[in-house]
Amino acid sequence: MENLLGCWFHQLLSFYISINATILRNIFNPLIHFKWQPIFVPLLDSILSVYFRYCHLQPCTLDLDMQTTLHFWTPAHRKINKPNLVLVHGFGGNSKFQFLFQIGTLARSFNLYIPDLLFFGKSYTRSPDRTDAFQAKCLSEGLRRLGVDRYSIYGISYGGYVAYRTAAMSSEAVDKVVILSSGIGMTEDQKEEHLRNIGRNAVDILLPRKPADLRLLVTLSLCNCNFINWVPDYFLREFITVMCNTIRKEKSELVEHLLAKKADSSLPILDQGTLLIWGDKDMVFPLVCGRELHRHLGSKAKMEILENAGHAANLESSYLVNESIKAFLLNCSAKRGGCTLVERQRSSTNGLHLLNAHFTGA
C-alpha cells in the first residue's frame, strides 16, 4: 500500500512540476527570443547631444556628392573674434563620446567644427576608397562648404592620420596642427612587432565583438581603467552593438588599410607649426612613435609628454590637454619665457591623477 501511495505521489508531483514548467516556459519563452533593442547607449548619446547644444553647437549634415554624406557639429553662432578649430575623432565611438571632456572648455576660446568621420555617426559614403587621404579630402570639402576658409586642426589617434593629411593637402587653409597619440609614420616592422606584443588582431581590438574585447581596448587606452571591471556586460554589449557593429565591414576596412599601408618614405613634413601630445604609458601607439614623428617634423614641431597618461589622454587628462591646446593655438607659449623644458604639476579637474607635462622642441 505504501509503495502504491509513493508511486502515486511521485506521479502527481511529476505532473505538477511538468504543468508549472510548461506554464513558465510559455510565459518567458517570448522574452528569451525577444530581440532587445539598445536603451542605455542611445539614451547617453541623446544626453550628449543636449550637452553639445548647451555648448552652443548644432548638428549639420552635408551631401558632398551623390555618394558621400558628412555630419558635423558646428557653432550655433560663429564669433568673428574667435579662431576656428576642427576636432577629428578616432575609433572608439563617435565625436560626442571622444570630445565630451573638451568641448566645454574649448568652445569658450574657439569656433568648434566637429565632424563624424565616414562610417561613424551619421557620416557615410558609397565610395570604395578607405584611405585616410579620402577622409581628409571629404573633410576639407565639407569645411569649404561651411565657409570655413582658415582653421587649426586637432586629431586623436585615427583622427590624427586624417588631421595630418588634411594639413598636408590644404596647407593654405590649415593654420596649426595638434596630434594626440597617433601612429603616423609607423613602419611595417613596428606595426607587426607591436601587434605581436599585444597578441591580438588590430581589428578585433578596435572593433570589439564581446565585452571582454571592449575591456581589453579600455585597458590598452587608459592608465586608470579599474572602473571597466564594474561596468555590466549588458551595457558593454549595447556599446558594441551601437558603436562597433553598425557598418562594421566598412570600419574594418579602414583599419585594414592602415595595417596594409606601407611605411610612407615620402611622408610630407608639414609647413604648419605642430604640437604632438603623448601619454608616456600609451600602449596603443607607444611613445617611441611620437618621438620619431617629432624628429621627422623638425623644428616647427613641439612635443608634450603627459606622465602617467595612456592613449586616451583626451579622456583621462583632459584638463592638461585642453590647456596645452589653448596655449599652443592662441600663441600663449611666449609666457613660458622661451624655455625648451617646462615642468607643470597640476591636479586634473577630473581627479584622476597629478601629471607632469614636459615640453620639448623649438
C-alpha positions as CSV (number, residue, x, y, z in Angstrom):
1,M,0.0,0.0,0.0
2,E,2.8,2.4,0.9
3,N,4.6,1.6,-2.4
4,L,1.4,2.4,-4.3
5,L,0.9,5.7,-2.4
6,G,4.6,6.5,-3.0
7,C,4.2,5.8,-6.8
8,W,1.0,7.8,-6.9
9,F,2.6,10.8,-5.1
10,H,5.6,10.7,-7.4
11,Q,3.4,10.7,-10.4
12,L,1.4,13.6,-9.0
13,L,4.5,15.6,-8.2
14,S,5.9,15.0,-11.7
15,F,2.6,16.1,-13.2
16,Y,2.6,19.2,-11.0
17,I,6.2,20.1,-11.9
18,S,5.5,19.5,-15.6
19,I,2.4,21.7,-15.7
20,N,4.3,24.5,-13.9
21,A,7.3,24.2,-16.2
22,T,5.0,24.4,-19.2
23,I,3.3,27.5,-17.9
24,L,6.6,29.2,-17.1
25,R,8.0,28.3,-20.4
26,N,5.1,29.8,-22.2
27,I,5.4,33.0,-20.2
28,F,9.2,33.5,-20.5
29,N,9.9,31.9,-23.9
30,P,8.8,35.0,-25.9
31,L,11.0,37.2,-23.7
32,I,14.0,34.9,-24.3
33,H,13.6,35.2,-28.0
34,F,12.7,38.8,-27.9
35,K,15.2,40.9,-29.7
36,W,16.2,43.5,-27.1
37,Q,16.9,47.0,-28.5
38,P,19.8,49.1,-27.0
39,I,18.5,51.5,-24.5
40,F,21.2,53.0,-22.3
41,V,23.8,53.9,-25.0
42,P,21.2,55.6,-27.3
43,L,20.0,57.5,-24.2
44,L,23.5,58.5,-23.3
45,D,24.1,59.6,-26.9
46,S,21.0,61.8,-26.7
47,I,22.1,63.3,-23.4
48,L,25.5,64.1,-25.1
49,S,23.6,65.8,-28.0
50,V,21.8,68.0,-25.4
51,Y,25.2,68.9,-23.8
52,F,26.7,69.8,-27.2
53,R,23.8,72.1,-27.8
54,Y,24.3,73.6,-24.3
55,C,27.9,74.3,-25.5
56,H,26.4,76.3,-28.4
57,L,26.9,73.7,-31.1
58,Q,24.3,72.5,-33.6
59,P,24.2,69.5,-35.9
60,C,24.7,69.9,-39.6
61,T,24.6,67.3,-42.4
62,L,26.2,67.9,-45.8
63,D,25.8,65.9,-49.0
64,L,29.2,66.3,-50.6
65,D,28.1,64.4,-53.8
66,M,25.7,61.6,-54.8
67,Q,27.8,59.1,-52.7
68,T,29.0,60.9,-49.6
69,T,27.3,62.5,-46.7
70,L,29.3,64.1,-43.9
71,H,27.8,65.1,-40.5
72,F,29.3,68.0,-38.4
73,W,28.7,69.7,-35.1
74,T,29.1,73.4,-35.9
75,P,28.9,76.7,-33.9
76,A,25.3,77.8,-33.4
77,H,26.6,81.4,-33.8
78,R,30.1,81.8,-35.2
79,K,32.1,84.5,-33.4
80,I,34.5,86.5,-35.6
81,N,36.8,87.2,-32.7
82,K,37.4,83.5,-32.2
83,P,39.7,81.3,-34.3
84,N,38.3,78.2,-35.9
85,L,39.3,74.8,-34.6
86,V,38.4,71.4,-36.1
87,L,38.3,68.4,-33.8
88,V,38.8,65.0,-35.5
89,H,37.9,61.8,-33.5
90,G,39.4,58.3,-33.7
91,F,37.9,54.8,-33.3
92,G,36.0,54.0,-30.1
93,G,32.7,55.8,-30.6
94,N,31.7,58.9,-32.4
95,S,32.8,62.5,-31.9
96,K,30.4,63.1,-29.0
97,F,31.9,60.4,-26.8
98,Q,35.5,61.3,-27.5
99,F,35.3,65.1,-27.0
100,L,33.0,65.0,-24.0
101,F,35.6,66.5,-21.6
102,Q,37.0,69.0,-24.1
103,I,34.2,70.9,-25.9
104,G,33.0,72.8,-22.8
105,T,36.5,74.4,-22.4
106,L,37.5,74.7,-26.0
107,A,34.2,76.2,-27.1
108,R,34.8,79.2,-25.0
109,S,38.0,80.0,-26.9
110,F,37.3,78.7,-30.4
111,N,34.6,78.2,-33.1
112,L,34.4,74.4,-33.0
113,Y,33.8,72.2,-36.0
114,I,33.5,68.6,-35.1
115,P,32.9,66.1,-37.9
116,D,31.9,62.5,-37.7
117,L,34.4,60.7,-40.0
118,L,33.0,58.5,-42.7
119,F,31.3,55.4,-41.3
120,F,31.0,56.9,-37.9
121,G,27.9,58.6,-36.5
122,K,25.7,59.9,-39.4
123,S,28.5,60.1,-42.0
124,Y,28.6,57.6,-44.8
125,T,29.9,57.1,-48.3
126,R,29.3,54.5,-51.1
127,S,32.8,55.1,-52.4
128,P,35.1,52.1,-52.1
129,D,38.0,54.4,-51.0
130,R,39.1,53.6,-47.4
131,T,42.2,55.8,-47.2
132,D,42.9,58.5,-44.7
133,A,43.6,60.7,-47.6
134,F,40.0,60.3,-48.8
135,Q,38.7,61.1,-45.3
136,A,40.9,64.2,-45.4
137,K,39.6,65.2,-48.8
138,C,36.0,64.9,-47.7
139,L,36.7,66.8,-44.5
140,S,38.3,69.7,-46.4
141,E,35.4,69.9,-48.8
142,G,32.9,69.8,-46.0
143,L,34.7,72.7,-44.3
144,R,34.9,74.7,-47.5
145,R,31.1,74.3,-48.0
146,L,30.6,75.5,-44.4
147,G,32.5,78.7,-45.3
148,V,35.5,77.8,-43.1
149,D,38.5,79.0,-45.1
150,R,41.0,79.2,-42.3
151,Y,41.3,76.9,-39.3
152,S,43.6,74.8,-37.0
153,I,43.0,71.1,-36.7
154,Y,43.3,68.7,-33.8
155,G,43.2,64.9,-34.3
156,I,43.1,62.0,-31.9
157,S,44.6,58.6,-32.8
158,Y,43.0,57.6,-36.2
159,G,41.8,61.2,-36.4
160,G,45.5,62.2,-36.2
161,Y,46.1,60.5,-39.5
162,V,43.2,62.4,-41.1
163,A,44.3,65.7,-39.5
164,Y,47.9,65.2,-40.8
165,R,46.6,64.5,-44.3
166,T,44.3,67.5,-44.2
167,A,47.1,69.8,-43.2
168,A,49.4,68.5,-46.0
169,M,46.6,68.7,-48.6
170,S,45.2,72.0,-47.6
171,S,48.2,73.9,-46.3
172,E,46.7,77.2,-47.3
173,A,43.7,76.7,-45.1
174,V,45.3,75.0,-42.0
175,D,47.0,77.3,-39.6
176,K,48.3,74.9,-36.9
177,V,48.1,71.2,-36.1
178,V,47.7,69.3,-32.9
179,I,48.1,65.5,-32.9
180,L,47.3,63.3,-29.9
181,S,48.7,59.8,-29.8
182,S,48.7,58.7,-33.5
183,G,50.7,56.1,-35.3
184,I,51.6,58.3,-38.3
185,G,54.7,57.1,-40.0
186,M,54.9,53.7,-38.2
187,T,56.9,51.2,-40.2
188,E,55.6,47.8,-41.1
189,D,58.1,46.1,-38.7
190,Q,56.9,48.4,-35.9
191,K,53.3,47.5,-36.6
192,E,54.0,43.8,-36.7
193,E,56.1,43.9,-33.5
194,H,53.5,45.9,-31.6
195,L,50.6,43.7,-32.5
196,R,52.7,40.6,-31.7
197,N,53.4,42.1,-28.2
198,I,49.6,42.7,-27.7
199,G,48.8,39.3,-29.0
200,R,45.6,40.3,-30.8
201,N,44.4,41.3,-34.2
202,A,44.1,45.1,-34.6
203,V,40.5,44.9,-36.0
204,D,39.4,42.8,-33.0
205,I,40.9,45.4,-30.6
206,L,39.5,48.5,-32.3
207,L,36.2,46.9,-33.2
208,P,35.4,44.6,-30.2
209,R,32.8,41.9,-30.6
210,K,32.5,40.8,-26.9
211,P,32.5,42.6,-23.6
212,A,35.9,41.1,-22.9
213,D,37.3,42.6,-26.1
214,L,36.0,46.1,-25.1
215,R,37.5,45.7,-21.6
216,L,40.9,45.0,-23.3
217,L,40.5,48.1,-25.5
218,V,39.8,50.3,-22.4
219,T,42.8,48.7,-20.6
220,L,45.1,49.5,-23.5
221,S,43.7,53.0,-23.8
222,L,43.6,54.2,-20.1
223,C,46.0,54.1,-17.2
224,N,43.2,54.2,-14.7
225,C,40.9,51.6,-16.0
226,N,39.7,49.7,-12.9
227,F,36.2,51.0,-13.4
228,I,35.7,48.9,-16.5
229,N,35.6,45.8,-14.5
230,W,32.5,47.1,-12.7
231,V,30.6,48.0,-15.9
232,P,27.9,45.4,-16.5
233,D,28.3,43.3,-19.6
234,Y,24.8,44.4,-20.8
235,F,26.0,48.0,-21.1
236,L,29.2,46.9,-22.9
237,R,27.2,44.8,-25.4
238,E,25.0,47.8,-26.1
239,F,28.0,50.0,-26.7
240,I,29.4,47.3,-29.1
241,T,26.1,47.0,-30.9
242,V,25.6,50.7,-31.4
243,M,29.2,51.9,-31.9
244,C,31.0,48.9,-33.4
245,N,28.6,46.6,-35.2
246,T,27.0,49.5,-37.1
247,I,28.7,49.5,-40.5
248,R,31.3,47.1,-39.1
249,K,32.5,45.9,-42.5
250,E,33.5,49.4,-43.7
251,K,35.1,50.3,-40.4
252,S,37.1,47.1,-40.5
253,E,38.3,48.1,-44.0
254,L,39.6,51.4,-42.6
255,V,41.7,49.6,-40.1
256,E,42.9,47.0,-42.6
257,H,44.0,49.9,-44.9
258,L,46.2,51.3,-42.2
259,L,47.7,47.9,-41.4
260,A,48.4,47.1,-45.1
261,K,49.7,50.6,-45.8
262,K,53.4,50.5,-46.3
263,A,55.6,53.0,-44.5
264,D,55.4,56.3,-46.3
265,S,59.0,57.1,-47.2
266,S,57.8,60.4,-48.6
267,L,55.6,61.4,-45.6
268,P,55.4,65.1,-46.0
269,I,56.9,67.5,-43.5
270,L,54.1,69.8,-42.5
271,D,54.6,73.6,-43.2
272,Q,52.4,74.4,-40.1
273,G,53.5,74.6,-36.5
274,T,52.6,71.3,-34.9
275,L,52.0,70.2,-31.3
276,L,52.3,66.5,-30.5
277,I,50.7,65.3,-27.3
278,W,51.5,61.8,-26.0
279,G,50.9,59.8,-22.8
280,D,54.1,58.2,-21.6
281,K,52.2,55.0,-20.9
282,D,50.4,54.8,-24.3
283,M,50.0,51.1,-25.1
284,V,48.3,51.7,-28.5
285,F,50.9,53.9,-30.1
286,P,53.9,53.8,-27.8
287,L,55.9,56.9,-27.0
288,V,58.6,56.0,-29.4
289,C,56.2,56.6,-32.3
290,G,55.6,60.2,-31.1
291,R,59.4,60.8,-30.7
292,E,60.0,59.6,-34.3
293,L,57.3,61.8,-35.7
294,H,58.7,64.7,-33.7
295,R,62.1,64.2,-35.3
296,H,60.5,63.8,-38.8
297,L,58.7,67.2,-38.4
298,G,61.7,69.0,-37.3
299,S,62.0,72.5,-35.7
300,K,58.4,73.5,-36.3
301,A,57.1,70.8,-34.0
302,K,56.8,70.7,-30.3
303,M,56.1,67.6,-28.2
304,E,54.4,67.4,-24.8
305,I,54.6,64.2,-22.8
306,L,52.0,63.6,-20.1
307,E,53.2,61.5,-17.3
308,N,51.0,58.6,-16.1
309,A,48.7,59.0,-19.1
310,G,47.7,56.4,-21.6
311,H,46.4,56.5,-25.2
312,A,43.2,58.3,-24.4
313,A,44.7,61.3,-22.7
314,N,41.7,63.4,-24.0
315,L,39.6,61.5,-21.5
316,E,41.8,60.9,-18.5
317,S,44.0,64.0,-18.7
318,S,41.6,66.4,-20.4
319,Y,42.5,69.4,-18.3
320,L,46.1,69.4,-19.3
321,V,45.3,68.5,-22.9
322,N,42.9,71.5,-23.1
323,E,45.4,73.9,-21.5
324,S,48.1,72.7,-23.9
325,I,45.9,73.2,-27.0
326,K,44.8,76.6,-26.0
327,A,48.4,77.7,-25.1
328,F,49.7,76.5,-28.5
329,L,46.9,77.7,-30.7
330,L,46.4,81.0,-29.0
331,N,50.1,81.9,-29.0
332,C,50.4,81.8,-25.3
333,S,53.7,79.9,-25.3
334,A,55.7,83.2,-25.1
335,K,54.6,83.4,-21.5
336,R,56.8,80.4,-20.8
337,G,59.8,82.6,-21.4
338,G,61.1,80.6,-24.4
339,C,62.1,77.7,-22.2
340,T,62.5,74.4,-24.1
341,L,61.6,72.4,-21.0
342,V,58.8,73.4,-18.7
343,E,57.5,71.3,-15.9
344,R,53.9,71.7,-14.7
345,Q,52.3,69.8,-12.0
346,R,48.6,70.3,-11.5
347,S,45.7,68.4,-10.2
348,S,43.4,67.3,-13.0
349,T,39.8,68.5,-12.6
350,N,38.5,65.0,-13.1
351,G,40.6,63.9,-10.1
352,L,42.3,61.1,-11.9
353,H,45.9,62.0,-11.0
354,L,48.7,64.5,-10.9
355,L,50.5,65.0,-14.1
356,N,53.8,66.4,-15.2
357,A,53.8,67.9,-18.7
358,H,57.2,68.1,-20.4
359,F,57.7,70.4,-23.4
360,T,60.5,69.6,-25.8
361,G,61.4,71.0,-29.1
362,A,61.6,74.6,-30.5
